[in-house]
């Protein structure tokens, strides 16, 4: 438990640093864009004398301007969605992820445009001249492109989100990430399974989290020095659950030893609550973790 608390503390610190880095990068891009814009009017003769430098500055400024507008749009969209979905955390994580991924694609596109302008290439003429090549590339990477589009559709949908426990095809597990190419799930054996996004539209999916909101899953770690024998720990937890017989469906209780390493032992306890259970999940979780 101490190890898990330390891990969560480290993750929260990293998350708190992320907005600061984002603000710093945004400020740097804004300042650099303003400086380049000012230099165009202040050193016009210099740029006219050195067209190569002019192209580089123009390409860089085009990318920075677009990137700043994309960042502002991303922030406004996430803020609007978070206000709109306040009180419903089910889909927020995946939608935020989808907005960030879409912003990344736009940034990449304008980055390529900026490089072309820096090299003195007219984007319109370039695209016209490689139309046949672009079509061939689109055919070669058709599966990846459709997979990427499927990933964006998944992120903006409410079918499932990060943290849900799903069964898709022959695989089941907890969703830990959704990328532009794969749905990443962790199964009960702690294996990471990568499922192509296209599979979400061709295979049957059972969202056990959405279908069964009464199910509880408790993962916890115990240091080797404090870990019980597996059977004794199970008996201890079952004894505590028996006291909650009116809340817990005892026939659904499952207790598993997941992994053992040189520092700790990881366990998983799952069960279903009665439909008329009145005790909050947080209180049940606290009660069970308090005895281990």
Number of C-alpha atoms within 10 A of each C-alpha: 16 11 14 15 12 11 12 12 12 12 12 12 11 11 11 11 11 12 11 11 11 12 11 12 13 17 13 13 18 15 13 16 20 14 12 16 15 12 14 16 10 11 10 12 10 13 17 12 10 10 12 14 15 19 20 18 21 20 22 21 21 19 23 25 18 17 22 18 11 18 18 12 14 17 15 12 14 17 13 12 14 17 10 10 13 10 8 9 11 17 17 20 16 24 22 20 20 22 19 17 17 16 17 15 12 15 19 14 13 20 19 15 18 25 18 17 21 21 13 16 14 12 14 8 9 11 12 10 11 11 11 11 11 13 11 12 11 13 12 11 12 12 13 17 15 15 20 19 16 20 24 23 15 24 26 19 14 14 15 22 29 20 16 18 23 22 18 18 14 8 14 19 22 23 20 16 17 23 20 22 21 20 22 20 27 18 17 14 11 12 10 15 18 16 17 19 25 20 16 18 10 10 12 12 18 16 18 17 17 17 11 11 11 16 18 17 15 13 15 19 22 19 17 14 9 10 15 15 8 12 10 11 16 18 12 14 18 17 11 15 20 13 10 16 12 15 19 23 18 17 8 11 17 14 19 15 16 15 13 14 9 7 11 19 19 19 19 16 17 14 19 19 23 15 11 9 14 10 13 9 14 8 10 17 13 10 13 16 14 9 10 15
